[in-house]
């Protein structure tokens, strides 16, 4: 079994603006509620091979996931993966112009757990789908908020 969840949202901002904000690791705690802080493990800027630690709270415990950028094409796609944990994940973000204006942002989350933990895949799929919807909705709210 595997986890493979695709979530989309339309954000009423231009592709470069949405992509630039959402690919900046320093912004992640602003729109992903489970990420408390970010630590760059390799020098900036973001590019293939960049490693970033996301410090999270999970069930009251501090958890650190180190993500590695696999591919980065500004304003088009970002693919990154984490190898640690019971469910190593691959995340693929993409941005394209929406039909009626704005940006269609797609987030695909995949995992291929091995061994005894595999039986949890259906539960993890539901949790990931819920989290991804929540994160993208928060991102939309942040980016569409009127400037003061």
Buried (B, 14 or more C-beta within 10 A) or exposed (E): EEBBBEBBBBBEBBBEBBBBBBBBBEBBBBBBEBBBEBEEEEEEEBEEEBBBBBBBEEEEEEBEBBBBBBEBEBBEBBBBBBEEBEBBBBBBBBBBEBEEEBBBBBBBBBBBBEEEEBEBBEEBBEBBBEBBBBBBBBBBEBBEEEEE
